[in-house]
Amino acid sequence: MKIGIVGTGYVGLVTGTCFAEMGYDVTCVDIDPRKVEMLSQGVPTIFETGLEMLLKRNLREGRLHFTTALEEAAMSCKVLFFALPTPPGGDGEADLSFVEQAARDLATIWSENERSSYCVVVNKSTVPVGTADRVRNIIEESGHESGTLFDVVSNPEFLREGVAIADFMKPERIVIGTSSGEAEAVMRSIYEPFVRQGNPILVMDERSSEMTKYAANSFLATKISFINEIANLCERVGANVDHVRRGIGTDSRIGKLFLYPGVGFGGSCFPKDVNALYRTAVQNDYEFRILDAVLKVNDSQRHRLSRAIIEHFGGSLENRTIAVWGLAFKARTDDVRESPAHYIIRDLLNAGARVQAFDPEAMDTTRAVFGDDIEYGKEPYEVLEGADALAVATEWHEFRRPDFEQVRSLLKTPAIFDGRNLYKPERMKEMGFDYVSIGRPV
Ligand SMILES: NC(=O)c1ccc[n+]([C@@H]2O[C@H](COP(=O)([O-])OP(=O)(O)OC[C@H]3O[C@@H](n4cnc5c(N)ncnc54)[C@H](O)[C@@H]3O)[C@@H](O)[C@H]2O)c1
């Protein structure tokens, strides 16, 4: 079966590559010619574990193609996945302009080239409830002369950056929103090889499927904000959030995951999706009070570490240099969209500090944001030289067991601000560090 992917970013590239790996003939479309050029040469445009090998193999074996021409996919593919950006708009609602433009372009191509065979258009982007109807209307209105038979399906994506290939190849569940039997059959057949172990394909109506994605992300973000609130209270009452986290996480009704306190949630999805769901509620005259609190807690938590650093140095960071370990919004990705590390760096710069930063994969993406406003090291210890303190902002494995003797000898003053609770407070104390972490006794 021929599959087209429209939008070849974090989701589209992984989706296209994994479908090709499963034997499908895949055409990936992107409007960015630089991306298309690089990917056609087998050079990944993002860092994702395992991606490069699959990309190269499927290019070599001829199952994967990259193009800027939507026509190539629009005319020949039985299924077209939209993996397009849905960034936050002015009020926090999802900006659907990329999705709507692609729908109009598709309708025009079908009209001009008279495609008659059936096609399933799939929204894989995270989109507000009602978007499948909207895309269907746009295609019908813009392409009223085309005569192409099509359905629009919702199929939200649940992959996690960093383990995206594994997630896509063995999804815990596939959610498909459609009221068309023909589209359901096509979608079931595409995903069948991915659920051989018995994980479910859940078929529902389009609106429930669209809501499922927002509900999932908002629930996970709520867990994070909840444990951050517990951590902040632990600090005031002398409790240790590490013990509390284990104490509650072992309850199967609660679960261990997403209970790590830290510097707030970031990334391209949680902040955007919680905001968008909140806006959906507002637009429907519903006050979603929990989401309002989740966002407010997160806004405050993002500044938790920088506040502690500024306080430690008496309210100003003039003539101070702070080393920052970690720039990506989480470990195992180069993605810095809404990264807590970037919020911390902005605060440090505003307070007058010089910043020397290191991340194993997110240096280029950070340079695109901060340019020369900060300095970049080639390895973690280099950025410690001459720094007054170390701030740890991302939980990369390589930051978990550093050579503390070396850390102490390189820092001007032995101060560590650990936004991910990577180290043991007692050990830090024994080694003579001033050590601040989240929700644990100093
Ligand atoms: N990144 C994630 O972890 C993740 C996980 C699940 C769902 N999602 C959702 O998936 C969607 C895509 O996210 P992403 O992170 O892959 O975004 P991205 O910004 O990495 O990729 C989007 C791509 O679409 C391209 N594009 C824009 N307009 C186009 C057009 N008209 N035709 C062809 N290409 C076009 C861009 O050049 C870009 O390469 C979003 O709705 C996001 O919320 C993302």
The ligand as an SDF file (V2000), in Angstrom:
LIG
                    3D

 44 48  0  0  0  0  0  0  0  0999 V2000
    6.6440   15.9620   18.7730 N   0  0  0  0  0  0  0  0  0  0  0  0
    5.9600   15.0770   19.4770 C   0  0  0  0  0  0  0  0  0  0  0  0
    6.4750   14.4080   20.3830 O   0  0  0  0  0  0  0  0  0  0  0  0
    4.5040   14.8300   19.1870 C   0  0  0  0  0  0  0  0  0  0  0  0
    3.8720   13.6980   19.7180 C   0  0  0  0  0  0  0  0  0  0  0  0
    2.5280   13.4780   19.4220 C   0  0  0  0  0  0  0  0  0  0  0  0
    1.8350   14.3890   18.6390 C   0  0  0  0  0  0  0  0  0  0  0  0
    2.4620   15.4950   18.1470 N   0  0  0  0  0  0  0  0  0  0  0  0
    1.7010   16.4020   17.2840 C   0  0  0  0  0  0  0  0  0  0  0  0
    2.0610   16.1370   15.9290 O   0  0  0  0  0  0  0  0  0  0  0  0
    2.0320   17.3510   15.1570 C   0  0  0  0  0  0  0  0  0  0  0  0
    3.3870   17.5660   14.5120 C   0  0  0  0  0  0  0  0  0  0  0  0
    4.3450   17.7410   15.5410 O   0  0  0  0  0  0  0  0  0  0  0  0
    5.9180   17.7070   15.2440 P   0  0  0  0  0  0  0  0  0  0  0  0
    6.5880   17.7830   16.5600 O   0  0  0  0  0  0  0  0  0  0  0  0
    6.2150   16.5830   14.3290 O   0  0  0  0  0  0  0  0  0  0  0  0
    6.0850   19.1010   14.4550 O   0  0  0  0  0  0  0  0  0  0  0  0
    7.3460   19.6000   13.6250 P   0  0  0  0  0  0  0  0  0  0  0  0
    7.2900   21.0840   13.6710 O   0  0  0  0  0  0  0  0  0  0  0  0
    8.5730   18.8850   14.0840 O   0  0  0  0  0  0  0  0  0  0  0  0
    7.0550   19.0980   12.1240 O   0  0  0  0  0  0  0  0  0  0  0  0
    6.0960   19.6420   11.2790 C   0  0  0  0  0  0  0  0  0  0  0  0
    6.6280   19.6260    9.8440 C   0  0  0  0  0  0  0  0  0  0  0  0
    5.6080   20.0330    8.9570 O   0  0  0  0  0  0  0  0  0  0  0  0
    6.1980   20.7970    7.9060 C   0  0  0  0  0  0  0  0  0  0  0  0
    5.1490   21.5440    7.2120 N   0  0  0  0  0  0  0  0  0  0  0  0
    4.5050   22.6730    7.5770 C   0  0  0  0  0  0  0  0  0  0  0  0
    3.5590   22.9900    6.6740 N   0  0  0  0  0  0  0  0  0  0  0  0
    3.5930   22.0430    5.7150 C   0  0  0  0  0  0  0  0  0  0  0  0
    2.8510   21.8070    4.5240 C   0  0  0  0  0  0  0  0  0  0  0  0
    1.8570   22.6040    4.1510 N   0  0  0  0  0  0  0  0  0  0  0  0
    3.1650   20.7320    3.7780 N   0  0  0  0  0  0  0  0  0  0  0  0
    4.1720   19.9000    4.1480 C   0  0  0  0  0  0  0  0  0  0  0  0
    4.9100   20.0620    5.2760 N   0  0  0  0  0  0  0  0  0  0  0  0
    4.6090   21.1170    6.0400 C   0  0  0  0  0  0  0  0  0  0  0  0
    7.2550   21.6150    8.6190 C   0  0  0  0  0  0  0  0  0  0  0  0
    8.2340   22.0980    7.7260 O   0  0  0  0  0  0  0  0  0  0  0  0
    7.8080   20.5830    9.6120 C   0  0  0  0  0  0  0  0  0  0  0  0
    8.8880   19.8670    9.0750 O   0  0  0  0  0  0  0  0  0  0  0  0
    1.6200   18.4520   16.1360 C   0  0  0  0  0  0  0  0  0  0  0  0
    0.2370   18.6240   16.0760 O   0  0  0  0  0  0  0  0  0  0  0  0
    2.0100   17.8740   17.4870 C   0  0  0  0  0  0  0  0  0  0  0  0
    1.2330   18.4010   18.5320 O   0  0  0  0  0  0  0  0  0  0  0  0
    3.7820   15.7330   18.3820 C   0  0  0  0  0  0  0  0  0  0  0  0
  1  2  1  0
  2  3  2  0
  2  4  1  0
  4  5  1  0
  4 44  2  0
  5  6  2  0
  6  7  1  0
  7  8  2  0
  8  9  1  0
  8 44  1  0
  9 10  1  0
  9 42  1  0
 10 11  1  0
 11 12  1  0
 11 40  1  0
 12 13  1  0
 13 14  1  0
 14 15  2  0
 14 16  1  0
 14 17  1  0
 17 18  1  0
 18 19  2  0
 18 20  1  0
 18 21  1  0
 21 22  1  0
 22 23  1  0
 23 24  1  0
 23 38  1  0
 24 25  1  0
 25 26  1  0
 25 36  1  0
 26 27  1  0
 26 35  1  0
 27 28  2  0
 28 29  1  0
 29 30  1  0
 29 35  2  0
 30 31  1  0
 30 32  2  0
 32 33  1  0
 33 34  2  0
 34 35  1  0
 36 37  1  0
 36 38  1  0
 38 39  1  0
 40 41  1  0
 40 42  1  0
 42 43  1  0
M  CHG  2   8   1  16  -1
M  END
$$$$
